Structure formats: structure tokens, C-alpha cells
């Protein structure tokens, strides 16, 4: 990731009337300092259908601050508190005529083949006040903006907004005290906390909401409603982590890799659940592509899981006596290679086409035109069929598949059979979770027990994979490496024996009538 500046922006926003007077905040902080007033001209860029905004992302170019050429700023959502809006902020100096290449690269998955263009332009008169504590440490800055929409559908509209951006040196303890005092003071003066951003105000009341503002499905939803929501939610999950993987493609965050892989797996599972309703050609192609990119993510994720499992994330490279530095170097080298492959795939036309196909399907699901009964359902299903009546039959299919795999495995299953049972339990879990908005708590109960079985067998699979990797590493290393690997292999084998005993109890709970009674209806 290359940018002129990078920081985590933490701010609170307040709506105020045009005649609002900022109160004296010297009692909130040790001292205040009024900075020179600024006249700002800010252009927000997005695709015509606002793909960035619907991800919670903003891209803007601003003139009127310190830089003569202006500054590009991209803000990416981060997990924050209830009171503050936290975003990763990346900035580049440059002219308005050309979007920075680095910003285009990071946003490639969200934008794809669409074009970034100017959506709105705002003219703002900004008054600024810096808050400091008694020691002179900067607590944050209040920006009091009087804004006029100069270009866009709401042209001519004016509004006023106050933002408080927390200082980078503010400690967590000081954060809570400052928030409470600031909220109390500003509310007393007539300010109202809000989350609406300036760009959103400039778009007007008919604009889509940020961060997946689509309405959820309910008890009266049709099958088509459920299928469409499933595809749309699945694409949202993939795109929520797409840009996080692109920020530093050579070393993407562990959490982003994990969540992106889960998103691909879950969507693939949902499509399989609703397969009887979907066009078979589209279904086969899309699930194949999801398996492909999910496999690339899986390579990196498996390296991360193994790193944490073996305690190799923090190893003293100077201490070679225990053999761990060699194991760590080998594993980190494999991860780097896998990350290169993943980054290349995410730049490819193949991956962008997959996202485009999912985007189109989220708007208009590719439903099957076939007639007659669906295999394994025993009834004809139509897209407009009430989901509450049809979902038990659809979820019953992965449930029966799980039962078959457990029955075939017998009393002494192989590692491969346990892995297949794990995959089937995951399919049942995802199918039950997808049905939960319509079916309610009964589906969540099934999902919970399926997840418990998936977790136990997942631990078993990780132990098997760790043992295999360690045996190969021992053959490729020196004597101390082989010794260290041998000790770890012994531990993984003990764990496998314990988990082989444990999973049967979890399966007994999942297979009870209470956990799956609803699947017998419909």
C-alpha cells in the first residue's frame, strides 16, 4: 500500500441548525485554540450506481487546504464504537482530473468495469477549534462546516454539520471521558449526534443507504426473495473484504483472508441449497468459480491457521536450538508465495467476471425455467412459492446428506471420512442460517448444533493437516528441526484421538428430534 498519508480516522458527527453557536469547550479540555478559517471545494467520486457508497467507501478530491494541487482522500470503513465513526483514511496529493492509480487498484473489485466519475461537489466554509488537555496533548479537532451543494441532484441545498475528529495520541481511557463530556456539552447547546455523512446529505433522500441498506427478508418472503437476498448478501460479504486484501497484497491481514474465504464458501453453499431453483448452467459455472477463488484464499488461510496452531507467529530468529526458526521461515515463505498467487488472481478478468455475474444475479436471480419435480424434493417448486413452506424441504437435502456420510463412516471413520462429515455439517449449518430469517429459532437451533459439529471436526482436520506439514518439514530441515517437528507431531496425534472421541457426542445432539424436527415438515 502506497499513499502520501495513512491514518485511522475516528470522529463523531453532529447535526446543528444554521444559527447554532459553538459553546465554550475549555471545561471539556484544558485549552482550546481557534485555527484560521478555510474555504473548501470538495468533489466526491463514485460509479453511476454508487458502488463505493454502498460499501461505506468514499473517494473525494478537496481544494482549499494546505496543498496547492489539492488532495485525494479515500476513506474505508473500520469497526468502531457506537459513538464514533472509524475509517481508514488514505491520501494522495494530485490534480482533480486523474484518480490516483493506487486508489484505482484498491477499489478494483468494487468498481470493476464501471467508471469513476464526479457525483457531487460541495463548497464549505470551515471553522476549526483544536482541543488540548492540561499537558498540551492534542485531544482532537472540531470542524464546524457550513456546506452548500454546488453540483449534484440537491444543488443549492445548504446544511451545517459539526465533526469532532479524535487526536491520534488520545488514550482509550481519555476517549470515554472526552466523549461523555463532549456529548453532554454539545447536546445542551442544541447539537444532535448523527451518522449521516456530507456526501449522503448531498445525494438527497432517494439515494441508497451505505453499508447494505437493502431491506431484509421476513416470514412472508417468497423463495425468490430468499434466493435474491442470499446472493446479494453473499456478494456483499465478498466485497467487504476484497479491498482489505488489496491494501497490501503481499501480506494481507489474517482476518481479511479468513472472512473472504468464509464468504466464498458460504455463498457457494447457499447456491447449492437453492440449486433446484437456479439455472443449472449458471449454477455450475458460478460454483466452480467460487471454488477456484476460495481455494486460492484457502491456501493463505491454511498457512495462517498452521502458524497460529504451532505458535510460530512470534519466534526468536536468533534461537536456532529448538528448530522453530526454520519451521517459521518455511511457513512464512509458503504464505508469501500463496499471497502472490492470490493477488494475481484478484487482478484477473476471471475474478472480475465472477463479481459481475454475482452482481447481475443479485439484481435478477437466474432462476431455472425447467418444469416438473425437483430431484430429492418430491414436489414442484416455483419462485413465488412461500419460502416458509418450501425451505424445510430444501434444507432437508443437506441434512440427509450429513446423515448418509455419518452412516457410511461407521464406528471407525477414516480421517478423510471425518473431513467429509465436517463439510456436510458446514453445508447444513449455512443452509439453516440462510433459512433462519424466515423459519426463526428452530433453524438457528439446527445451525448451532451443526456449527458445534463443524468446529470439533474442523479441529480434527487442522490437527491432521498440521501433522502432515510437520512430517514434510522434518524431512527438509536439520536435526533440531526434525526434533521440534517430532514433538509437535506427537501432540497433534494425541489431539486427534481426543477429538475422535468427542465428535460422537456432538453428533448425538444434532441428530436429536428437537434439533431437526422442523426439517420433517414441508
C-alpha positions in Angstrom: 0.0 0.0 0.0 1.5 3.3 -1.1 -0.1 6.7 -0.1 1.2 10.1 1.0 -0.5 9.7 4.3 -2.4 6.9 6.1 -4.2 7.1 9.4 -7.2 5.7 11.3 -9.8 8.5 11.4 -12.1 8.4 14.4 -14.8 11.0 14.5 -18.2 12.0 15.8 -20.7 13.9 13.8 -23.4 16.4 15.0 -26.3 17.9 13.1 -26.9 21.6 14.0 -29.2 24.4 12.9 -27.7 27.2 10.8 -27.8 29.6 13.7 -26.1 27.2 16.1 -23.4 28.7 18.3 -20.5 26.5 19.3 -20.3 26.5 23.2 -17.1 27.2 25.2 -15.4 23.9 25.4 -12.5 24.9 27.6 -14.0 22.9 30.5 -14.2 19.8 28.4 -10.5 20.2 27.5 -7.7 22.0 29.2 -7.5 24.6 26.5 -8.8 25.5 23.0 -7.1 27.0 20.0 -9.0 28.5 17.1 -7.4 27.9 13.7 -7.7 30.0 10.5 -11.0 29.6 8.7 -10.9 27.6 5.4 -12.9 27.7 2.2 -13.1 24.2 0.8 -14.2 22.8 -2.6 -14.8 19.0 -2.4 -15.7 16.7 -5.2 -16.9 13.2 -4.4 -16.3 10.4 -7.0 -18.2 7.2 -7.4 -19.7 4.9 -10.1 -23.1 5.9 -11.6 -24.8 3.3 -9.4 -22.8 4.3 -6.3 -21.0 1.1 -5.7 -18.4 2.7 -3.4 -21.0 4.4 -1.3 -23.0 1.2 -0.8 -19.8 -0.4 0.6 -19.4 2.5 3.0 -16.4 3.8 1.0 -15.9 7.5 -0.1 -13.4 8.9 -2.6 -13.0 12.6 -2.8 -10.8 15.4 -4.1 -10.5 18.6 -2.0 -9.1 22.0 -2.7 -8.6 24.8 -0.2 -6.5 23.1 2.4 -2.7 23.4 2.6 -1.8 21.7 -0.7 -1.9 23.9 -3.8 -2.8 21.0 -6.2 -5.5 19.6 -3.9 -5.6 16.3 -2.2 -7.3 13.0 -2.9 -8.7 11.1 0.1 -10.2 7.6 0.3 -12.0 6.5 3.4 -12.5 2.8 4.1 -14.8 1.6 6.9 -13.4 0.1 10.0 -15.0 -1.5 13.0 -15.7 1.3 15.5 -17.7 2.1 18.7 -21.3 3.1 18.9 -20.4 6.8 19.3 -17.6 7.2 16.8 -17.3 6.6 13.0 -13.9 4.9 12.4 -12.4 4.8 9.0 -9.0 4.1 7.4 -8.0 7.2 5.6 -5.5 7.2 2.7 -4.5 10.4 1.0 -2.6 11.4 -2.1 -1.6 14.8 -3.5 -2.7 15.5 -7.0 -5.0 17.2 -9.5 -8.7 16.5 -9.8 -8.6 15.3 -13.4 -6.9 12.0 -12.6 -7.8 9.4 -9.9 -4.6 8.1 -8.2 -3.5 4.8 -9.6 -3.2 3.3 -6.2 -6.8 4.2 -5.3 -8.0 2.6 -8.5 -6.1 -0.6 -7.7 -7.5 -0.9 -4.2 -11.1 -0.2 -5.5 -10.8 -2.5 -8.5 -13.1 -5.2 -7.0 -15.8 -2.8 -6.1 -15.7 -0.7 -9.3 -14.8 -3.5 -11.8 -15.7 -2.4 -15.4 -17.7 0.7 -14.3 -16.3 4.2 -14.4 -15.5 6.5 -11.5 -16.9 10.0 -12.1 -17.8 13.1 -10.2 -21.1 12.7 -8.4 -21.4 15.8 -6.2 -19.4 18.9 -5.4 -19.6 20.7 -2.1 -18.5 24.2 -1.1 -17.8 24.6 2.6 -16.9 27.3 5.0 -15.0 25.6 7.8 -14.2 27.0 11.2 -11.8 24.9 13.3 -11.1 24.6 17.0 -8.3 22.4 18.5 -8.9 20.8 22.0 -5.9 20.2 24.2 -5.5 18.8 27.7 -3.7 20.4 30.6 -0.3 19.0 29.3 -0.7 20.4 25.8 -1.6 17.0 24.2 -4.0 17.4 21.3 -7.3 15.7 22.1 -8.9 16.4 18.8 -10.2 19.0 16.4 -13.7 20.4 16.0 -14.6 21.3 12.4 -17.7 23.5 12.1 -18.8 23.3 8.4 -21.4 25.4 6.6 -22.0 23.4 3.4 -23.6 24.2 0.1 -24.2 21.6 -2.7 -22.6 23.2 -5.8 -23.1 20.2 -8.1 -25.5 17.3 -7.9 -29.2 16.4 -7.6 -29.5 18.5 -4.5 -27.8 21.6 -6.0 -28.3 24.7 -3.9 -29.1 22.9 -0.7 -27.3 24.2 2.4 -26.7 22.5 5.7 -24.4 22.7 8.7 -22.5 19.9 10.3 -20.0 19.7 13.2 -17.4 17.0 13.3 -15.0 16.1 16.1 -12.0 14.1 15.0 -10.2 12.4 17.8 -6.5 13.1 18.2 -4.1 10.2 17.4 -2.4 10.4 20.9 -5.7 10.1 22.8 -5.7 7.1 25.2 -8.7 4.7 25.4 -9.4 5.9 29.0 -9.3 9.6 27.9 -11.5 8.7 24.9 -14.5 7.6 27.1 -14.3 10.6 29.4 -14.0 13.0 26.5 -16.9 11.5 24.6 -19.2 11.8 27.6 -18.2 15.4 28.3 -18.4 16.5 24.7 -21.8 14.8 24.1 -23.2 16.5 27.2 -21.9 19.9 26.3 -22.9 19.9 22.6 -26.3 18.4 23.3 -27.0 21.1 25.8 -26.2 23.7 23.2 -28.6 22.1 20.7 -26.4 19.7 18.7 -27.8 16.3 17.7 -25.5 13.3 17.2 -25.8 11.8 13.7 -24.0 9.3 11.5 -25.1 10.8 8.1 -22.1 11.9 6.1 -21.9 15.1 3.9 -21.9 13.0 0.8 -25.1 11.3 1.9 -26.8 14.6 2.6 -25.8 15.9 -0.8 -27.3 12.8 -2.5 -30.7 13.5 -1.2 -33.5 11.4 0.3 -33.8 9.0 -2.7 -30.2 7.8 -2.5 -29.3 4.2 -1.4 -28.0 3.7 2.1 -24.4 2.9 2.8 -23.3 -0.5 4.0 -26.0 -2.7 2.6 -29.2 -0.7 3.2 -31.4 -3.3 1.5 -34.4 -4.4 3.4 -34.2 -7.9 5.0 -36.5 -10.8 4.3 -39.2 -11.9 6.7 -41.7 -14.6 7.5 -43.8 -13.9 4.4 -40.9 -13.9 1.9 -41.1 -15.9 -1.3 -38.5 -18.4 -2.4 -37.3 -15.8 -5.0 -36.9 -13.2 -2.2 -34.8 -15.6 -0.2 -32.6 -16.6 -3.2 -32.1 -13.0 -4.2 -31.2 -11.9 -0.7 -28.8 -14.8 -0.3 -26.9 -13.9 -3.5 -26.8 -10.2 -2.6 -25.7 -10.8 0.9 -23.0 -13.2 -0.3 -21.6 -10.7 -2.8 -21.6 -8.1 0.0 -19.5 -10.3 2.2 -17.0 -10.9 -0.6 -16.7 -7.3 -1.4 -16.5 -6.2 2.2 -13.1 -7.9 2.4 -12.0 -7.5 -1.3 -10.4 -4.0 -0.7 -8.9 -5.1 2.6 -7.0 -7.9 0.7 -5.8 -5.3 -1.9 -4.4 -2.8 0.6 -1.2 -4.8 1.0 -1.5 -7.8 -1.4 2.0 -9.1 -0.4 0.8 -9.5 3.3 -3.0 -9.3 3.6 -4.5 -9.2 7.1 -5.2 -12.6 8.6 -8.8 -11.7 9.4 -9.5 -10.4 5.9 -8.2 -13.6 4.4 -10.3 -15.7 6.7 -13.5 -13.7 6.3 -13.2 -13.6 2.5 -12.7 -17.3 2.4 -15.8 -17.9 4.6 -17.8 -15.5 2.3 -16.9 -17.6 -0.8 -17.7 -20.9 1.0 -20.9 -19.6 2.4 -22.2 -18.3 -0.9 -21.2 -21.5 -2.7 -23.1 -23.4 0.0 -26.2 -21.2 -0.3 -26.2 -21.6 -4.1 -26.1 -25.4 -3.6 -29.0 -25.3 -1.2 -31.1 -23.3 -3.7 -29.8 -25.2 -6.7 -33.2 -26.7 -7.6 -34.5 -23.2 -8.3 -31.5 -21.8 -10.2 -30.4 -22.1 -13.9 -28.2 -25.2 -13.9 -25.6 -23.8 -16.4 -25.3 -20.5 -14.3 -25.1 -22.5 -11.1 -22.4 -24.9 -12.3 -20.2 -22.1 -13.7 -20.6 -19.8 -10.6 -20.0 -22.5 -8.0 -16.9 -23.6 -10.0 -15.5 -20.0 -10.0 -16.3 -19.6 -6.3 -14.5 -22.8 -5.5 -11.5 -21.6 -7.6 -11.0 -18.2 -5.8 -12.0 -19.8 -2.4 -9.2 -22.3 -3.0 -6.7 -19.5 -3.5 -7.8 -17.9 -0.3 -7.7 -21.3 1.4 -4.0 -21.7 0.7 -3.2 -18.5 2.5 -5.7 -19.2 5.3 -4.3 -22.7 5.9 -0.8 -21.2 6.3 -2.3 -18.7 8.9 -4.1 -21.4 10.8 -0.9 -23.5 10.9 1.2 -20.6 12.0 -1.1 -19.9 15.0 -1.6 -23.5 15.8 2.2 -24.2 16.0 2.8 -20.9 17.9 5.2 -19.7 15.1 3.9 -16.1 14.6 6.4 -14.8 17.2 9.7 -16.8 17.2 13.1 -15.6 18.1 15.1 -15.9 14.9 18.4 -16.0 16.9 17.3 -19.0 18.9 18.0 -21.9 16.5 18.4 -24.6 19.1 14.7 -25.5 19.2 14.3 -25.7 15.4 11.4 -23.3 15.4 13.0 -20.5 13.3 13.3 -23.0 10.3 9.7 -24.0 10.7 8.6 -20.4 10.8 10.7 -19.4 7.8 9.4 -22.3 5.8 5.7 -21.5 6.6 6.1 -17.7 6.1 7.8 -18.4 2.7 4.8 -20.6 1.6 2.4 -17.8 2.7 4.2 -15.2 0.7 4.1 -17.4 -2.4 0.4 -18.1 -1.9 -0.3 -14.3 -1.5 1.4 -13.6 -4.8 -0.9 -16.1 -6.5 -3.9 -14.7 -4.8 -3.1 -11.1 -5.8 -2.6 -12.1 -9.4 -6.0 -13.9 -9.5 -7.8 -10.9 -7.9 -6.5 -8.7 -10.8 -7.6 -11.2 -13.4 -10.5 -10.9 -15.8 -11.8 -14.2 -14.5 -12.3 -12.9 -10.9 -13.8 -9.6 -12.1 -16.3 -11.5 -14.3 -17.3 -13.6 -11.3 -18.1 -10.5 -9.3 -20.0 -9.0 -12.3 -22.1 -12.2 -12.7 -22.9 -12.2 -9.0 -23.8 -8.5 -9.1 -26.2 -9.2 -12.0 -27.7 -12.2 -10.2 -28.3 -10.1 -7.1 -30.4 -7.8 -9.1 -32.3 -10.5 -11.1 -31.7 -14.1 -9.9 -31.0 -16.6 -12.8 -34.0 -18.8 -12.0 -34.4 -22.2 -13.7 -37.0 -22.4 -16.5 -37.4 -26.1 -16.1 -40.7 -27.7 -15.2 -41.8 -30.6 -13.1 -40.4 -32.1 -9.8 -37.0 -31.3 -8.5 -34.7 -34.2 -7.6 -34.9 -35.1 -3.9 -37.8 -32.6 -3.1 -40.8 -34.7 -4.2 -42.7 -31.6 -5.3 -42.7 -28.8 -7.8 -41.3 -25.5 -6.5 -41.9 -22.1 -8.0 -40.0 -18.9 -7.4 -43.2 -17.3 -5.9 -43.8 -20.2 -3.6 -43.9 -19.1 0.1 -40.5 -19.7 1.5 -41.8 -20.8 4.9 -43.5 -23.8 3.2 -40.6 -24.8 0.9 -37.4 -24.1 3.0 -37.7 -27.2 5.2 -37.6 -29.4 2.1 -34.6 -27.5 0.7 -32.6 -27.7 4.0 -33.6 -31.3 4.4 -31.3 -32.2 1.5 -28.0 -31.3 3.3 -29.4 -32.9 6.5 -29.9 -36.2 4.7 -26.5 -35.9 3.1 -24.9 -35.5 6.5 -26.8 -38.5 7.8 -25.6 -40.6 4.9 -22.0 -39.7 5.5 -22.1 -40.5 9.2 -23.8 -43.8 8.5 -21.3 -44.8 5.8 -18.3 -43.8 8.1 -19.3 -46.5 10.6 -17.8 -46.8 14.1 -14.2 -46.3 12.9 -14.2 -43.5 10.3 -11.0 -42.6 8.4 -9.6 -39.1 8.5 -11.0 -38.5 5.0 -14.5 -39.6 6.1 -14.4 -37.3 9.1 -13.4 -34.4 6.8 -16.4 -35.2 4.5 -18.7 -35.2 7.5 -17.3 -31.8 8.5 -18.0 -30.4 5.1 -21.6 -31.8 5.2 -22.2 -30.3 8.7 -21.0 -26.9 7.4 -23.4 -27.2 4.4 -26.3 -27.9 6.9 -25.2 -25.0 9.1 -25.1 -22.5 6.3 -28.4 -23.7 4.9 -30.1 -23.5 8.3 -28.7 -20.0 8.9 -29.9 -18.9 5.5 -33.4 -20.1 6.4 -33.4 -18.5 9.8 -34.9 -15.1 8.8 -38.0 -17.0 7.6 -38.1 -20.0 9.9 -36.9 -18.4 13.1 -35.4 -20.0 16.1 -35.9 -23.7 15.0 -33.4 -23.1 12.1 -31.0 -21.3 14.4 -31.0 -24.3 16.8 -30.1 -26.7 14.0 -27.4 -24.3 12.8 -25.9 -24.0 16.3 -25.5 -27.8 16.6 -24.2 -28.1 13.1 -21.6 -25.5 13.9 -20.6 -27.3 17.0 -20.0 -30.5 15.0 -18.2 -28.5 12.3 -15.9 -27.0 15.0 -14.9 -30.3 16.5 -14.2 -31.9 13.2 -12.5 -28.8 12.0 -10.1 -29.1 14.9 -9.5 -32.7 13.9 -8.8 -31.7 10.3 -6.4 -29.0 11.4 -4.6 -31.5 13.5 -4.3 -33.9 10.6 -3.1 -31.2 8.3 -0.6 -29.9 10.9 0.8 -33.5 11.3 1.3 -33.9 7.5 3.0 -30.5 7.2 5.3 -31.2 10.1 6.4 -34.5 8.7 7.4 -32.9 5.4 9.2 -30.0 7.2 11.2 -32.5 9.3 12.4 -34.2 6.1 13.6 -30.9 4.7 15.2 -29.5 7.8 18.2 -30.2 10.1 18.4 -32.3 13.2 16.9 -29.8 15.6 14.1 -29.0 13.1 13.3 -32.7 12.9 13.3 -33.0 16.7 11.0 -30.0 17.1 8.6 -31.3 14.4 8.5 -34.7 16.0 7.4 -33.3 19.4 4.7 -31.3 17.7 3.6 -34.4 15.7 3.1 -36.3 18.9 0.9 -33.5 20.3 -1.2 -33.4 17.1 -1.8 -37.1 17.2 -2.9 -37.0 20.8 -5.4 -34.3 20.0 -6.7 -36.3 17.0 -7.5 -39.2 19.3 -9.4 -36.9 21.8 -11.4 -35.3 19.0 -12.3 -38.7 17.5 -14.0 -39.5 20.9 -15.6 -36.1 21.3 -17.4 -35.7 17.9 -19.9 -38.5 18.5 -21.5 -36.7 21.5 -22.0 -33.6 19.4 -23.5 -35.6 16.6 -25.9 -37.2 19.0 -27.2 -33.8 20.0 -27.5 -32.6 16.4 -29.4 -35.8 15.3 -32.0 -35.5 18.1 -35.6 -34.8 17.1 -35.6 -31.5 18.9 -32.7 -30.2 16.8 -34.2 -31.2 13.4 -38.0 -31.5 13.9 -38.7 -28.6 11.6 -37.0 -30.4 8.7 -39.6 -33.1 8.7 -42.3 -30.5 7.7 -42.9 -29.2 4.2 
